[in-house]
Amino acid sequence: MNVSPVWTIACNEWRRWWHARVPTLLLTGLLVLWLVATFAAHHHWHDHARTVAEVTLRSQHDWQSQPDRHPHRVSHFGDFVAKPLHPLSVIEPGIIDQSGHLVYLEAHRLNSANFNPATEATSLGRFPLMTPGMIVQWWMPLFLIMIAYATVTAEKLAGTLAYMRGNGIPARQIATGKWLALFLPFLLLLCLQALWAGLWSWQSDQAMLRLGLMLLAQLLYLAGWCGLVVAVSWWSRQLHTALLTLLLCWICMCIIFPRGLANLAQVLHPTQPRTEAEYHAEIKLKTLGDSHNPDDTHFAAFKAETLKKYGVSRTEDLPINYNGLVMQEGERLTTAVYREQQAIHDAQLAKQNALIRHWLWLSPALAMQYVQMASSGNDLAHHQAFIRQAEARRYQLIQYLNQIHTIKVSQAEDKNTRVDAAFWQNAPRQTVHLATIDVSRTTLLVSLLVLLGWIVLPCALLYKVSQRT
């Protein structure tokens, strides 16, 4: 292909925008909107990160400042763990405002993440935060439509398209020139955003991989929209037909299909409310055993097995504290039941995600959002990985305290004993890390395939309609 006519057509298109004023004003407005979103998202990220850092530091201080105490009181004193935040969250915060970012760890309970800003905001504050990711997903295609819906239709009406074709310029060169004129300004903006995000996050884990995937998805997404705008403009005979057709495509792919798929998934695979899950867990725990009931079958058998193991006839004759052993066994049972309920909840969410992935080809906007959320570490898979790490830390910590109760507290003086504070100051409290991007591998693969298809479809449509001229 001869590059010179293509580049000339692209330059002429930019010259026409400049003289028409309105496209230039729209591009300027889009740039201002992006700057405002970047500032707001950065402020939100900074506030979020500061809150997490303060709570983590305060929790660490409170835990280490505990005096000599009974181990079981320490287990109910509890501990906090905060969800790590990736710097790319400044582009796409994902579900963090809805899912929460702090988990309270305590004995006998598996708490969900709390302190989610979405439920604590006022009615107006519950609207989604404007972010650079949202600008790319929703506003850039809309501005693209308003700028270029007439890019070919107007030339058809004025007769200049037939003039160019009559002078031997192939349709594919005209189409490529129009597409380049639309895509290059957005390519420049996305590259500037990626450069800024790279400098902002280059020291974080998997920064280049995450940023590269995000940039790739955004480029594929906008390149497909540019192809669709040129194809529809070429196909339309009237300006209003091109504008309405493109607006209908935007409404369907950016609003109706994403919202409709989410609602359909919730209807077909409803999630169990947390209160209902806790009710089922309590019912099941009663069937497994009650450590406070001396006639309970499970703990009676546990007691008999323990006495047989140590060769004594009474718990008072054991070389260790039997109450601590009961605490360990009770924690094992409650943890198993609560983890089972959590697994049921995760399975319901997995069914919803599988349904949405099955119909993801309907909405490239949704596919692009999935890639953005996974790249910034704020999708469902990353959140579930955080919850699993927090639960592992809770169980390890509580069983450590129960072990201290068993071997360091005399059964005869159980309630009046205080254990040295050094035992909880040195307790295992493993660090919770942000999961690797591999946890979102399935969603990423499906989403990127959809975006690749999104490139092919408008290009094929553009090739077909351009051959008619």
N, C-alpha and C positions, 0 to 999 in steps of 0.2 A: 504494500500500500504506500502511495506517495504521501509523505508526512506533511508536506507544505500546504496543500489545500485544507487538510484537517486543521492544522494550526491557524490558518487564515480564517476559517469558519469560526473557530473558537474565539479568536481575537475580535472578529466582527460582532459576535454575540455579546461579548463584554462591552464593546463600544456602544452597542444598542442599549444595553442596560444603563450605561452611564448617561446617555442622552435622555432616556425615558425617566430617570430620576427615581421612580417608584421602586424598581428592583434594588437600586443602590441603597435607598432608605430602608428597605426590608432587610438587606444584609447587615446594615449598620444596627438596626434594631435587634437582629438576632445576636450580633456580637455583644451588644449591651446586655441582653438577656443572659447570655452565657457568662459574662463577667459577674453579674449580680448573683447568678446561681452558684458560681465558684466561690464567691465571697461568703454567701450564706452557708454553703456546705462546709467550707473550711471552719467557719465559726461554730457550726454544729459539731463537727468532728473534734475540734479543740475542746469544746465544753464537755463533750462525752468522754474524751480521753482524760481530761483533768478530773472528772468525777470518779472514773474508774481508778485512777492512780491514788486519789485521796482515800477512797474507800478501802483499797487494798492496803495502803500504808496504815490506816487506822485499824483495820482488822488485824494486821500483823502486830501492831503495838498492843492492842487489847489482849491478843492471845498470849504474847510473851510476858505481859504484865500480870498475869494471873498469879495469885499467891499459892501457898500450899493448900491443896483442896482434895476432896474425895474425887476419884477418877470419874465416877458417874455424873457428878455435878459438872465436871469439865465437858463431858460428852453432850450435856444439854446446854452448856454455855454456847457451844456451836462455833462455827467458823464461816467466813465468807470467801467466795472465790469469784473473780471477775472474768468475763469473757475477753480474751485478747482481741484487740482491734487492729486490723491491717490499715496502713496509711492510704491504700487505694479506696478505702471507705469514703474518702472525701469526694470521690467521683460517684460511687453507687453505694449508699448505706444499706440497701437490701431490706431484710426483715428485722433488723436489729431494734428498730423502734417499737415493733410489735411483739417480738419474742422475749425482750428483756436481756439484761447482760450481767446480772448478779444472782448468784445462787447461795442460799443459806444452807449450810451443812450441819446436820444435827443427828442425834441418835434416833433410831426407829422411824425415820421419815426420809422420803425421797422427794425433796421439794423441786418445783420447776423454777425456771429463771424468773426473776421479778424485776421491778424498777424499770418497766418499759415506758418510755416517755409518751407513747401514743395514748395510753389509758390515763395518763396523768395530765394531759393537756386540756385546754378549754375546747369548746366545740369548734371554733375556728382553727385552733392549733392542731386539730386532728387531720386537717388536709395534708396531703403528702408534701414533704419538704422539696423545694425546687433544687435540683442537683444537676451537675453537668451530665450525668447519665440520663436523666429525664429530658434534658435539652436535646440530646442526640436521638433518643428514642421517639419522642413525640413532636417536639417543636421544629427540629430541622427538616423532617419530611413535609410538615405543613408549610413552612416558609419556602421550601423548595417548590412546592406546588404553586404557591402564590406568585413566585418570581417567574416561573418558566412554563406555566400551563399553555401559554401562547407561542412557545418558542418555534414551533413548526407550523401550527395552524395559521398564525398571522402571516407567515410567508406564503402559505398556500393561497390565502385570500388575496394577498397583494400581488401574487403571480411571480414572486422572486424565486420560489422553489422550482417552478416549471422552467424559469430562465436558467437557473443553475444546472438543472438536469439537461436542458437543451444545449448547454455549453460543454457537455460531456463530463460533468462531475458525477461520479458514481454515488448512488444513494448511501452506500455504506460509509463513504467519506463524510457526507453531510451528517449522517447519524452520529458518527464518531466525534466529529467536531462539536456538535450540539451537546453530546454527552460529556465531553471533556470540559466544555465551558461551564457546565453545571457542577461537575464533580471536583475540579481542581480547587475552587475556593474552600469547599468543605474538607478536602484532603489537607489543605494547609492548616485549617483550624484544628482538625483532629491531631495532626502531627505536633502542633504547638501544645495542645493539651497533653499529649503523650510525653513530650519533652519536659513539660512542667511536672507532670505526675512522676516521671522517672527520676528527676532531681529530688522530688519530695520523698520518694519511697525507696531509693536505690539501696539503702542499708537493710531493708526488711527482707523477710524470708520469701524466696521465689519471686522477688519483685519483677525481674525482667520477664519471666515466664508468664506471670499473671498479667502484666501490662501488655505483653505481646498478644496474648489471647484476646484481651479486651479491645485493643486497637484493631486487630484483624476482624473481629466481629463487627465493630463500628464501621470499618471501611466496606466490608461486604454489604452491610445493611444499607448504607447510604448510596453505594454504587448501584445497588438494585433499584432503589427509589429513583435515582437519576435516569436509569434505563426505562423505568415505567413511565416517568413523566414525558420523556421524549417520544416513547412509543404511542402513548395515548394522544399526545399533541399531534403526532403525525397521522394517527387514525381518524381524528375528529375533523369534521367539516366546519364546525362553528366554534367560536371561542367559549361560549357558555357550556357547550357539550363537553369540551375538554376539561373545563374547571369542575363541573359537577361530577363527571366521572372520576376524576382524581380525588376529589373530596370524599366521594363515596368509598373509594378504595381505602383512603386514610382512616375514615371512621370505622370501617369494618375491621381493618387489620390492627389498628392501634387502640381501639376502644371496645367494640362489640365482641370480637372473638376472644381477646384475653379475659375480659370480665365474664363473658358467657361460659368459657371453658372452666374458669375457676368455680363458678356457681354450679355448673353441671357436675364437676368432680365432687363438690361438697354434698350435692343431692344424692348422687349414686353411691358414694363411699363416705357417709357422715362420720365425723370424728366423735369420739366419746368425750363428753365434758369432764373436766378434772374432778368435779365433785362426785360425779357418777363413778369415775375410776377409783376414787378413794373409798367410796361406799363398797364397791365390789372387793377392794383389797381388804377392808375391815371384815367383811363377811367371810372371806377365805381364811384370814388369819385366825378367826375363831374356830374354824374347823381344823386348823393345823395344830393349835396348842395355845394355852394361856399360862404363862410362867407364874402368874400370881395365883393360880388355882392349884391348891395342893393335890386335888383329885384328878387333875388333867391327865389324860392317857399318855400323850406324847412326852410330857415332862416327867411323868412317873417312870416311864420306860427309860428316859434319859438319866434319871437319878439312879435307877437300878444298874444301868450299864456303867455309870461312873463309879459307884460303890464297888462293883465287881472288878473293875479295872484296877482300883487301888487296894483291893482286898480288905475293905473295912465294912462295917455294918451301919455306921451313922455318918451323916455329912460332917458332923462336928469333928470326926476323927480323920478327916481328909487332910493331907499336908498342904493343901491349897484352899482358897476361898471358893466354896461351892456357888455362892451368889454370882461371882464373876463368871463362872462357867455357864450359869443360866443366862447371864447377859450376852455372852458370846453366842449361845445357841439361839436365843430370841432374836438377836440382830441378824443372824444368818437366815432365819425364817422370814422375818419382815422384809429383809432386803430382796430375797427371792421373789416374794409376792409383789412388791412394788416394782421390781424390774420386769416382772411378767406383764403388769399393767402398762408399763412404759413401752414394752415391746409391742403390745396390742395397739397402742396409740401410734407408734412409729409405722406399724404395718398399714394402718388406715391411711396415714399420710403418704406412704409409699404407693398405695393404690391410686390415690388422687394424682400423684405426680406421674405415674405410669399412664393414666388416662390422658392427662394434659400432653405428655410427650407424644402420645399416639396421634393427636390432632394438632401437633405443633406446626405442621406445614401450613396451617390456615393463617398463621400470624407470625411473620418474620420479626415483628416488634417484640413479641413474647420470647422468641428464641434469642434475640439479642439481649433482652433483659436477663435471661437465665445465664448467659455467658458473663455479663457484667457482674451479676451478683456472685457467681462462683469465683470470678477473678478477684473480687474484692474481699472474699471470705465471709460473705454475709448471706449465703443461701441456706436452705433448710439442712443440707448435708453437713455443712460446717457447724451449724448450730447443734445438730444432734451429736456430732463428734465432741463438741464442748460439753454437752450434758453428760455424755458417757465418761469423759475424763473427770468431771466434777464428782460424779457418783463413785468412780473408782477411788478418788481421793477421800471421799467421805467414809466409805466402807473401811478402807485401810486405817484411817485415823481412829474411827470408833472402835474397831476391833483391837487396835493397839491399846486404847484406854481400858477396854474390857480385860485385856491381858494384864495390864498393870493392876487392875482391880483384883484379878485372880491371884496374882503372886505377891503383891506388895501390901495387901490389906488383910488384916486378920479377920476371920469370920466372926470371932467372938466380939470384936470391937469394930464391927463393920461401919456402923453409922457415925462413930466418933473419931474415925481415923482420918488423918490428913497426910497426903503423900507429898513428897518434896516437889516443888515447882519445876525443878530441872527436868522431870519426866515429860511434861507437856511442852516445855521450851525446846526439847529435842525430839518432839513427836514427828512422825513422817507426814509431811504436808507437801506432797509432790506438786511441782509447778505445772500449771495447765497451759499448754501451748495451742496456738492456732493450728488447726489441722492442715495438712498439705492439700493442694488443689486436687490431688488424686481422688479424694472422697467424692468429688463431683464429676468424676470421669464420664459416667453414662450420660448425664445431662449435657455435659459439654460436647460430647461426640454427636449426640442427636441434634443439638442446637446448631453446631457448626455445619452439619450436613444440610439442615434446613436453610441456612444462610447461603450455602453454596448453590442450592437449588433456586434460591431467591434471585441469585445473579443470572442464572441460566434462563429462567422463564421470561423476564422482561427483554433480555437480549434476543431471544427467539421471536418474541412478539414484535420487537422493533424491526428485526430482519424481514419478517413476513410482510408487515404493513409498508415498509419502505420499498419493497419490490413492486408494489402496485403503482408507484409514481413514475 
